[in-house]
């Protein structure tokens, strides 16, 4: 490739970096002050693009030139208002709760906003108008650069300078920097965190909305943008440093440069293997995330986070008469989906529950007794599924042998990945596991020769002996019974008590000679193996597997089951799997905008049930859980 061609690709990357910087700087600000991993941030980017499209179409007939340019800041203002509203209605009631609770609530908001966008604009992609005054191109050597891209490249440093001035040379910025450094000290000095959090959410959402609006002439508005962009934003924030605007700018340049170089390299031979570099751009991006987290967990320009002061989980109080009626209504809502299934479909739905129970059982052990907050558990589920599928298609292995192979490979992957991330806790562990899962997802999505690429692998069915839904369900229930018994025995053994002691106070556990890292590593391997087993069961139950099983949504589904069922109780995985699979299936079949319904229901359940369904049962029996205890 010529030097001018390479320069053109890099220039296009700079134009993309401008929008990515705005999106990531907003996410970085929000996390730096509130410590909330805002999964709905990509939705504000998507809404900014849709709003800019509608506003420009509405204003342009009246203001042919100014209409387009007015639509961009107006879209940002609307997303700012929505961000402030989310802080007041969703994040403020759960302030001080676990980062898992906060992540799940923002995920629920993302579901609601996705269906709201679908309802308002429909499912079709919408391509906006060209920017008035910047619709042409600028000649540079042998290349022609789009004038609007030149504008974006010039706008990005201006936005960075304005943010820098506001954060470093204003009273509001001083409070933001103080809260980023030490939230407890800032609150102790009398700073009202409520209005500060609202303003930060509003600014961060406005930046995301503006980043989306600026893409109006460059790409169509699509319903898939929220998930696509939040992955890119997390990559930038992790590489640059959580809470660092300067780091967001540097990381946006690095990541877009990598992606542009992959496109520019095209196809080449590496060790005799033909490599299409553009297909590996995402994998290289996420690999950069993992490398930075291993070398410098707080990012290139970030600072180590202060360890948060852990507050005990809310204690349960005796139930009133109204609460008992509420409990009855809740259980009716959980039981209702199962009354809608009949005949053989009931066995299929039961198989889905058995698979979900096995997947959630190991994750519940990590989140509860081990105290390890992982956001990438789907990696082991997907590895188990792909391993079983590959062994079946290429070696002719059956259900039981494929189940064993998937379990072993997933456990081995958990052993390897656990060695890299088990020394970290809290948000660092969450981000590291998320990054590693994204690497696995990107490889599965782009390694077509082994995984089938985006189409996945098909034709994976068990032998005739296991074709019966009842027999398959029996196998799943038997596995769950054995796993449940084994986990209960282990968690109530000296090793299990030591694991729970390390979760409550790792310093005291180390002082007592407990091998904290080794126990956590073992829990990581066991949970990974169980996820792999559930993935192997899944692929034989469905007959196919695709990269979707490795996505972030699969990890979130597991966390939702654990938190919905109750992470403090050994039955939490069982109750959560029943409730989640049943509600998901019923809403999917009976409600048009099922994502919004599911998101709203999740918000209510997560806020109203801090101990999940298992905790609510204990509450109804007037047996409150021990503070900080895990059974």
N, C-alpha and C positions, 0 to 999 in steps of 0.2 A: 504494500500500500504506500502511496506517495505521502510526503510530509503534509501537503495541503489537505489530503483526504483525512489523515489522522487528526489534523488540527480542526477540521470541520466536525468530526465526531466529538472531539473534546469540547468544542464550543456548544454543541447541542447538549452535552452533559452539563455544562455550566448553566444553560437556560433551565434545565430540569432541576438543578441544584437550588435555584432561587426559590421555587415553590416548595421543594422539600425542606429547605432551611426554615421557611416560615412555619410549616407544619411541625417540624421537630422542635423549634425553639419554643413554641407554645406548649408542647408536651413537656419539655424540659422545665419550663417555668412552673407548670402545674405540679409536677412531681417534686421539684426542689422545695416548694413551700408547703404543700399539703401532704406529701408522701403518698399520693394516690396514683396508682398505675391506671391511668384513664384509658380503658379499652374503647370508649366511645369517641375518642379524639378523631379517629379516621372518619367517623360519621359526620363530624362538623366540616371536615374537608369536602366530603361528598355533598353535603347540604349547601356549602358555599358555592360549589359549581352549579348545582341545580338552581339555586336562588339567583345567581348571576345570569343564568340563561333566561329565566322568566322575567327578571327585572329589565334586562336589556331588550327583550322582545316587546315589553310593555312600554318602555321609555323611548325607544328608538324612533317610532313614528312621530312623536312629539318633539324629540331632541335628537336629530339624526346623528350628530357627532358626539355630543355630551352624554347621550343616553347610555351608551356602552360604558363610558368611564365613570358615570355615577352609579351604575349597577354594581361595580366591584366593591366600593366601600359600604354601600347599603347592604350587600350580602354579608359582609363581615360584621356589621352592626347587628343583624338578625341572629347570626350564630353566636355573637357575644351575649345577647339576651338569653338565648337558649342555654349557653354554658352557665350563666349566673343562675338560671332557674334550676338547672340540674344540681348545682351546689346546694341550693336552699332546700330543695325537695328530696334529694336522694343522698347526697354526701354528708350533709350536716347531721341528719339523724343517726348516721353510723360512724360519726367521728370518734376516733380512738379505738375502733374495732380492728380486727385483724386485716392485713392487706389482702387476704383471700376474700373476705367479705366485701371489701371495697372493689376489688377487681370484678367479682361476680355481679355486683350492682351496676357497675359501668357497662358490663357485658349485656345486662338486661336492658339498659338504656339504648345500647347499640341495636338490639333486636327491635325495640319500639321504633327507633328512628328509621330503621331500614324499611319497615312496613309502612310507616308514615310517608316516606319518600315514594314508595311504590303506589300508595293510594293517591298521592297528589300528582305525580308525574307519569305514572304508568311504567310498564316494564321495558319500553323501547329506549335505546340510547339516543341522547339528544345532542346534536352538534350545534354549537353556538356560532354567532356571526364572527367575522374577522374584525380585528380592532381598527376602527376608523383612524386614518392617518398613519397607520403602521401595517398596512396590508401588503406592502411591497417587499422588496429584498434589497440588500446592500451588497455590491460587488466587492469581493476581497480576493485579489489574485485571480485564480481560476474558479473560485467558489462564489456562490451567492448565499448570503446569510439572511434569513428572514428578519425583517426589521423588528418584528415583535419580540423575537428571541434576543436581539441586541438590547431592546428595552428591558427585558427581564434580567439580563446580565448586569445592566447598569443599576437596576432597582434593588437588587439583593444587597450590595454594600451599603446603600442608603438606608435600607430597613435595619441592617445590622447596626449601623451607626446610631440611628434613632433609638433602638432598643438599648444599646450600650449607654447612651446619654440618660435615658429615662431610669434605667436600673441603677446606674452609678452616680447620678448627679441630681436626684430628686428625693424628697422625703419619703415618698411611697417606695422608691427603689431601695432606700436604706432599710425600710422595714422588711422588704422582700428578702434582701441579702441577710438580714439578721435572722429572719425565720428560717432561711435555708441553712444557715450555720447552726443555729440552736433554737429550736421551736420552744422548748421549755423555758429557756432564759427569756426569750421574747415575751412569752405570756406572763412570766413573773414580773416583768417591767411594766405591766399594765396595758400592753398592746392588745386590742380587741381582735382576736383571730377571725371572728365571723365575717366582718366586712373585708378584711384582708384576703381571706379565702375566696369570697365572692368576686372581688376585683381581679384576682389572679385567674380564676376560672373564666371570667369574662374576657380578659385579655388573651389568654391562651386559646380560647375558642375562636376569638376574632382573628387571631393569626392563622389558625387552621382554615377558617372560612375564607380569609383573603387568599391564602395559598391555593385553595380550590378554585376561587373565582378567577384568579389570574391564569388558570389553565383553560379558560373558556375557548379561546381561539385555537388551542393546541390539541385538545383531546375531547371526545364526547363525554357527557355526563352519563355515568353508568352505575347501576345498583351494586356492582362488585367493587367499587372504589374504596368503600370503607375498610374492608378487610385487607385489600391490597396495600393501601396507604399506611394503615396502622403498623403493618410489618416493617415497611421502610422507615417509618418514624421511630419505632423501637430500635431499629438498627442504628440510626443516627444518634439517638440519645445514649445508647449503650456505649457506642464507640467514642463519642465525643465527651461523655461525662454527664451523668444525671444531675440536672440543675445548672449546667453551664451553657450559656448562650454562645460563647466563643467556641466551645467544643462542638455545639450543634453545627455551626458554620463550617468548621474544619472537617467534621465527619461527613457532612453533606457533600463537600467537595471530593473527599476520598471515595465515597461510595459511588457517586455518579461518575467519577473518573474510571473506576473499575468496570462499571457497567458499560461505559462508552468504549473502553479499550476492548472489552469482550466482543462488542458489536463490530469494532474496526478490524479485529483479528480474523473474523470470519471463520474459515475452516482450515485446519492445519493438521499435520501428522506429528504425534507425540509418542515416541517409543513404538512406532509402527501402528498406532491406533489413530483413526481419524476422529478428531475432536471438533465439534461445532461449538465454538467458544460462547456464542450468544446464548446457548442453552444452559451454560454453566454460570451465568452471571449471578443468579440468585444464590447458588451454592457458595460461590466465592465471597459474596457479600456477607452471608451468615457465618462463613468460616472466619472472616475478619472479626466479626462480633465475638466469636468464641475465643480467638487468639487474644484479643484485647482484654476480655474478662479474665482469662487465665493469667496474663502478664500484669494487668493493672485493673482490678475489678471495678474501680470507680471511674474508669474511662481516661481518655488521653488528657483532658484538661479539667476533669472533675476532681472533687475532694472526697476522702472517705466519709461516709455517713456516720453520724453519731448513733450509737446503739440506742434504740428507743426504750423508754421505760415501759415494761410490760405491765399491763393492768389485768387483773383477774377477770375472768369471764363473768358476766352478770349472773348473780345467783338467782335461783328460782324461788318464787314466792308461792304460797298456797293459792289455789285457784278459787276464784269467785264463781257465783252461779252463771254470770254472763260468760266467763271464760270457758266454763264447761260446755255451754251451748256453742261457743266458737269452736271448741275442740270437736264437737259432734259434726258441725258443718264442714270443718276441714277434712275429717276422715271420710265424710260422704263424698267430698270432691275428689279425694284420692281413690276411693273405691268405685266411683262412677265409671271411669273408662273401662274397668274390667267387666262391667255389666253389658258393655256394648260389643264385646267380642264373643263369638259363638263358634262352635264346632272346631274344625282343624285350625282356624286362625287363632284360637285361644292358645293352642299348643305352640304356634309360631311366636306369639307374643310372649308366652312363658319362656321360650328359648332366648328371646332377646333379653328378658329380665335375668336369666341365669348368666348370660355373657356379661351383662352390665354389673351384676353382683360380683363376679370374679374380678372384673377390672377395678371396681371400686374398693374391693376388700384390701388389696395391697396399698392403694392410694390412701385409704383411711388410716392404715397403720403409719404411713409416712407423716400425714398431716397431724394425726393425733398423738400417739405414744412417742414417736420420734421427733415431732416438732419440725419437720422438714417441709417447707412450702415449695413444692415443685410445680412449675407451669408447663412442663414438657413431657408429661407422662404418656402422651399419645405416641411418642417415639417408640416405646417398647411394645405398645399395642400393635402399631403398624409393622414393626420388625417381625413380631410373631406371626402376623397375618401373611406378610410377603414370604417369609421363610417357609411356612406350611404350603403356600400356593406353589412356590418354586419347586419344592421337594416333590409335590404331587405331580406337577406337569413334566418335570425333567427326570425324576427318578421313580415315579410311580408309587410314592409312599401313600399310605392310607391315612385315615383320620387319626388313629391313636399314635402312629409313628410321627405323623406331621405335627400333632399336638406336642409331642415330646421335643421334636426338633425346634419348633417355634419357641417353646419355653426356654430351652437351653440357649438359643441364640439371643433372645431378649435378655436373659439373665447375664450372659457374657457381656452384652452391650452395656447393661446397667453397671456391671463391675468396672468396665473400662471408663465409662462416662462418670461414674461415681468417684473414681479415683481423681478426676480432674476438678470436681466441684464440691465434694463432700466437706471440704474444709471451710466452706462459706455457709452463712446462714442468712435468713431474712430475704431482703430484696435482691441481694447479690446472688443467692442460690436460685431464687425464682427467675432472674434474668438469665443466669447461665444455663439452667435447664431449658428455658424457652429457646435460647439461641441454639443449643445443641439439637433440639427437636426440629427447629427450622432448617438446620443443615441436612438432617435426615430427610425431611420433607422435600427439600429442593433436589437432593440426589435422586429420590424416588420419582420425582416429577420429570426429571430430565435424562435419566439413564434408561433410555427406551429399550436398549438391548437386553436388559435384565428385568426391569420392572414394568415394561410396557408403556412407560411414559404416562401421559395424562389419561390414556385409555385404561391403564391397569392390566391386570391378568384375569382371565375368565375361564370357565369350564372346570372349576374346582369343586367336585361333588364327592361325598363319601360313598363307600360301597353300599350295596343293597341292604346290608345288615343294619346300617345307620340311616337309611333313607327315611324311615318312619319318623315323623315329627315327635311322636311320643317317646321313641327310643332315644332320639337326640336330646330331648328335654331331660330324660332320665339321666343321661351321661352328664349333662350340665349341672343338674341338681346334686348328683353324687360328688362331682368335683368340688362344688361349693361346700357341701357338707364336710368333706375331708379337709379342705382349706380352712374353713371356719374353725373346725376342731383343732387343727394344727396351730393356727394363729392364736387361738385362745390359750392353748397350753404354753406356747412360747412367751406370750405377753404376761402370763402369770407364773413364769419361771424366774429364777434369779437373773438371767440375762434380760428378760423382758422388764423386770423391775429396774434393773440398771439402765436400760434404754429410757424408761420414763423418768428416772432420776436425772439423766443427762439432759432431757428436754426441759425440766423445770429449773435446773441450775447446772450448767456444764462446768463451771468453775469448781463447785463443791464436788461434783462427780469426779473430776480429774484429781482433786485433792484426796479423794478416797481411793484412788488407784483404779477407777473404772476406765476401761479403754473406750472412751467416748467415740472417737473417730471410727474405730473398728466396728462398734455396735451400729452406728449410723450407716456405715458402708454395707454391713450385712443386711440391714433393713432395706436399703436401696436395692440390693441385688434381689432380695425376696420379692419386693414389690414389682420390680421390673420383670421377673420371671412370671409372676401371676398375670401381669398385663399382657405378656407374650402369649400365655396360655389362652387368655380370653380372645386375643386377636386371632389365634389359630382356630378356635371354635367359631369365631365370626366368619372367617373366610369359607369354612366348610358349610356353614349354615346358609350363607348368601350365595355361594358359588362364584364369587368374584371379589376382587380387591382393587382399590384405586388409591392414589395419593391422598384422597380426602380423609382417610383413616389416620393419617399422620398430621393433619392440620391442627391449628390452634383450637378450633371449635371442639375437636375430640378431647383435648386436654381439659377444656372448660367444662364439657359434659361430665367428666369424671369428678371434677371439683364440685360441680353442682349437686351431683348425687351424694357426695360425702357431706357437704354442708346441709343439704336438705334432710338427709337421714339423721345426721348428728355425728360429728367427728369425735365426741367424747365417749360414745358408746359402741360396743362391739357389734351391735345390730344396726348401726348407722348405715353401713353399706347395703344391707338387705332392704331396709325401709326406703332408703334413698333411691335404689334401683327400681323398686316397685313403683314408687311415686313418679319418678322422672320418666321412665319408659311408658307408663300408663298415660300420664298427662300429655306427653309429647305425641303419642300415637293418637289419642282422642282429639287433641286440638288440630293435629295435622289433617285428620279426616273430616272434621266437622266445622272448622272455622276457616274462613277465607284468609284473613290476616292473622295466621296462627303465631307468627313471630311476635307481633305486638301483644297478643294475649298471653303468650308464654313469658315475655319480658315483664309485663305488668304483674303476673302471678308470682314470678320469681322475686320481684322487688318486695311484694307484700310478705311472702314467706320468709325471705332472708331477714327482713327488718323485724318481723313479728316473732320469729322463732330463732333466737340466738343459739339455742342448743339443738335445733332441728326437731324432727318428728320423735326421735327417741327421747330427747329431753322433755318434749311435751307429754309423752306418756308418763315419764317420771313425775312431772309436775302434776298430772292428773291424779297420780297415786300418792301425792304429798310426800314424795321421796326425792328431795332436791339432790343434785349431784354434788360431790365433794368439790370445793373450790379448787380449780386447776387440776382436778383428778381426771384420769382416763381409765375406763374399764375395758 
